[in-house]
Amino acid sequence: MRVKWPGRTTLLLAMLFVMGCAPVISKTVRDQVDKNLTFREVFKDPDAHKGSVVVWAGVIIDAKNTQEGTLIEVLQKPADFFGAPEEADRTEGRFLVLYPSYLDVAVYNKGREVTVGGEVDGKRTMPLGEIQYTYPVVVAKEIYLWPDTTRERLAPHPYPYYPWGWYDPFWRPWYYPYPYDRVRPRR
């Protein structure tokens, strides 16, 4: 008798793996994106590319709620295959994201990573320190807020690793209770 489960299981696992590696912006938005249009081109002349659909990634610098919706200032970062901002010191500038409805700025706060799919809506000139900075504006169709992993990166492990595996100095096996003298019968 021939068993076909290993082949079917492998196929199922491969399908789940491929589905788990999907980009975060929907296919309908990604199909509208001009693949040859770069951030640098839009940054140089946002009005010339008005109406173009883009997918950009970056780190939030500031977010505030306005009458138009939520306005998010983002530091652009190169995106990886999944659309996540790369851990790199490279950037080509900043851009503004206008989300037409309300987003909680306590969640969309400074330092969080986002990927935005939307339509270029021209430019805005706003103060940045002591200069006037011209931002390209993207009206967001979709925003993906990446999970906050800063606590995971900064938190040390409670115990060090040892060559033979994990060691917890406070763990006592059931046969060697702590403290030992409390379990010993008294005479």
N, C-alpha and C positions, 0 to 999 in steps of 0.2 A: 504494500500500500504506500502511495506517495503522498507526502504532506506538503501542502502549498502555502502554509501559514508564513514561513519566513519571507517568501517573496512578497506576499501581500502586506505583511508588517513593514517591510523595508519600503515599499511603495507608499504606504500610509505615512510613515515617518518622514519620508522625503517630501511629500505634499505638505505636511504640517510645517516642516522647516522652511520651505519656500514661501508659504503663506505668512509665516512669522517674520520674514525678512522683507516685507512689503514697505514701500515708502509711506510716509505719514500723510502726505497730501494726496487727495483722491485723484484717480486716473482722469476724470473729466477735466479737472483743472490742469493737470500735467500735460494733457493732450493739446491744450490751448497755448502752452508756453512756446515761444520762439527759442529754439535751442542755441541759435547763433548770437542771441542778444546777451551781452555780458553786463554785469553791474557797472563796470567802468564806463561803458557807452551810455547807459541811462544816467549815470551820475554826471557826466559831462553836459548832457542836454536832455533833461527830463521832459521838457515840453515836446520835443521831437518824437518821443516814444510814448506819448500819452495814449492810453487805450491798450497798450501791450500788456500781456499777462506774463508775470514773472513768479518764480519761486526762489526766495532768498532766505538765508539763515543768519542768525546772529545772537548777540547777547543784549538783553534789555538794559538800557541806561536809565530811562525814566518812563513813567506812565502816568497819565492823568485823564480824568473824565471831563469832557467838554460838552457843549450843546450838540455838536456833530456826532459824538460817540466817544470812544476811548482812543486817545492819541498816545502811541507808544514810540519812543525814540530807541532805535536799535543800532548797535555797532555791528556792521556787516562782518561775517566770517565766512570762509569757504565752507561749502557743505560737502559731506561725504555721500556715499551711495544711497543711504537711507534718508538723507535730507538733514541730518543733524549737523550743527556747527562743529567744525573740527577744533581740536585743542591746539590752536596755533596763534602766534602773535601777528599773523598777517591779517590785514584788513584793507579795504579800499575806500572806506568812509562810513558815514552814518546815513540812515534813512528813517523816515517816519512811516508808521503804519496807522491807518485810520480804520478802526473797527466800528461799523455803523451803530452798534448797540453797546450796552453796558458790559464792561469787564471789571472784575474786582481788582483794583490796583494793589491790594495787599497780596494777592496771589501773583499777579503779573508785575513783580517788583524787580528792583535792580539786581543784576547778576544772573537772572534766569535765562535759559537758552530757549529760543523760539525758532520755528520755521513757519514762514508766511507764504501763502499763495494768494495772489491778488492782481489787481489791475493798476498800472501806473497812472497817476492822476496829476501829473505836473510836478511843481516844486513849491516849496515854502522857504522863505528866508527868516531865520530866527536867530536871536543872540546865542552865541556859544562862548562863554567867557567874555572876553572883550572884543570879539569879532562878530560879524554877521555871517552865518553859515547857511548855505543853500542846500536844503535837504530834498531828495526825491521823495515823493509821497506815494504810498501804495495803499489803495483801498482794499482791505483784506476780504477775500472770499472765505479763506480758511486759515486758522492759526492753530499750530500745534505747539503746546508748551511742554518742553521736555522735562522729565522727572528731575527734581532737585537732588543731586548726588553730592553736594558739598559736604554735608555732615558725614557721609560714608567715607569720603576721601580724607577728612580731617580727624575722624575718630580713631584713636589707636586701638589695637587689639588689647583686651584686658590682660592677656598673658602672652609671653613670648613663645615663638615657635622653637621647638627643639628638633634635633636631627631625627629622632625616633617618633615624632608626631606631636600632637597637642598635649600640653601639660597644664593641669589645673592644680595648684598647690593646696587648695581648700577641699578638694574632692577626697572623700574617704570611702572605700568600698564597704559594703554591708557587713562584711565579716571583721572589719577593723573600725569599729565606731569611734567617734571622737567626742569628747575625750575618753581615753581608754579606762581611766581609773573609775569613772562613774558606772561602768557596766560590770566591773569586777565585783563579785560578791564579797561582802565584808565579813570578817571573822570576829 
